[in-house]
């Protein structure tokens, strides 16, 4: 009887305990939710202004102009319109399920290839064994490999043609370029990835500024803040050079220039104080849209 009463009390208390456990404090964060958070589009864009070109935009954001064209589906000659929004990041980033699916398929194909190759390797020794047992060696025949001396093989293995074959496309393109100083003068400010994307070379107001290497003018104007009168020359698909803070620009977009051709007149940098009459040229070299140290490409003085 006593046990029955205890059982009855437990049955009465149990629902209350269950109800009390389901009451959550106000600051409780549930593990799951029926309405998932909507991811915000944090993609950055550049809105095209008058005078902008794809090359100028690439200079501002340190992005290869070809990459910008691909992300925004802009075909050559890379024409853009005022108020057009230029995407500054890869539209395929963040699409992880697709990449994972592709990776799984690739891994599956690789496994199949490995299995097939392993099977072939296991079969081939058996075939060679059968051939070697059935065919008697002919000692009178000279093996073809004896017709070439061992010394010649050693020389070919260490010869220069093999070294030339591993030259990258980047180095091959660079071998065709031979930059020269765009202006003669003392370096006022050296290259710094964080603070100065090129070098500042002292000069005189009105001094000739020459093209450091042959190429095509892809920007001529003053639409970039901090660059003043700016010229950008495209040398090949990898390298651009930029000439900023000029007092006068002598070439326009689309003009093909020769190495050493006078393209501008030196002016005063915008950062210089009004009391200083020091004219200077801000000079940059870009590789795949990224600023690199011009001193690594210019001849020693």
TAJO-V528431 format. One record per pair of residues at least 12 apart in sequence whose C-alpha atoms are under 8 Angstrom apart, sorted by the first residue. I is the first residue (numbers start at 1). J is the second residue. Records with the same first field share a line. If there is no record, write none. Layout:
I = J / J
This chain:
43 = 87 / 88 / 89
44 = 87 / 88 / 89
45 = 85 / 86 / 87 / 88
46 = 85 / 86 / 87 / 88
47 = 82 / 83 / 84 / 85 / 86
48 = 80 / 81 / 82 / 83 / 84 / 85 / 86
49 = 82 / 83
50 = 82 / 223
51 = 221 / 223
52 = 223
53 = 79 / 80 / 218 / 219
54 = 68 / 69 / 78 / 79 / 80
55 = 218 / 219 / 232
56 = 219 / 224 / 232
58 = 289
59 = 289
60 = 224
62 = 289 / 290 / 291
63 = 288 / 289 / 290
64 = 288 / 289 / 290
65 = 288 / 289
68 = 86 / 87 / 88 / 89
71 = 87 / 88 / 89 / 90 / 91
72 = 86 / 87
170 = 238
173 = 236 / 238
177 = 213
178 = 213 / 297 / 298
179 = 212 / 213 / 297 / 298 / 299
180 = 212 / 213 / 260 / 298 / 299
181 = 210 / 212 / 298 / 299
182 = 209 / 210 / 211 / 212 / 260 / 283
183 = 201 / 203 / 208 / 209 / 210 / 281
184 = 201 / 202 / 203
185 = 201 / 202 / 203
186 = 201 / 202 / 203
187 = 199 / 200 / 201 / 202
188 = 200 / 201 / 202
189 = 201
191 = 293 / 294
192 = 293
193 = 291 / 292
197 = 284 / 291 / 292 / 293
198 = 282 / 283 / 284 / 285 / 291 / 292 / 293 / 294
199 = 282 / 283 / 284 / 293 / 294
200 = 280 / 281 / 282 / 283
201 = 280 / 281 / 282 / 283
202 = 278 / 279 / 280 / 281
203 = 266 / 278 / 279 / 280 / 281
204 = 266 / 267 / 278 / 279 / 280
205 = 247 / 265 / 266 / 267 / 268 / 278 / 279 / 280
206 = 247 / 248 / 265 / 266 / 267
207 = 265 / 266
208 = 262 / 263 / 264 / 265 / 266
209 = 262 / 263 / 264 / 265 / 266
210 = 259 / 260 / 261 / 262 / 263 / 264
211 = 257 / 258 / 259 / 260 / 261 / 262 / 263
212 = 241 / 259 / 260
213 = 235 / 258 / 259 / 260
214 = 235 / 256 / 257 / 258 / 259 / 260
215 = 233 / 234 / 235 / 236 / 256 / 257 / 258 / 259
216 = 233 / 234 / 235 / 253 / 254 / 255 / 256 / 257
217 = 231 / 232 / 233 / 234 / 251 / 252 / 253 / 254 / 255 / 256 / 257
218 = 231 / 232 / 233 / 234 / 253 / 254
219 = 231 / 232 / 233 / 252 / 253
220 = 232 / 249 / 251 / 252 / 253
221 = 249
226 = 270 / 271
227 = 244 / 245 / 270
228 = 244 / 245 / 246 / 269 / 270
229 = 244 / 245 / 246 / 247 / 248 / 249
230 = 242 / 243 / 244 / 245 / 246 / 249
231 = 243 / 244 / 249
237 = 288
238 = 286 / 287 / 288 / 289
239 = 285 / 286 / 287 / 288 / 289
240 = 285 / 286 / 287 / 289
241 = 283 / 284 / 285 / 286
242 = 282 / 283 / 284 / 285
243 = 281 / 282 / 283 / 284
244 = 281 / 282 / 283
245 = 266 / 267 / 268 / 269 / 270 / 280 / 281 / 282
246 = 264 / 265 / 266 / 267 / 268 / 281
247 = 264 / 265 / 266 / 267 / 268
248 = 264 / 265 / 266 / 267
249 = 263 / 264 / 265
250 = 262 / 263 / 264 / 265
251 = 263 / 264
266 = 279 / 280 / 281
267 = 279 / 280 / 281
268 = 280 / 281
269 = 281 / 282
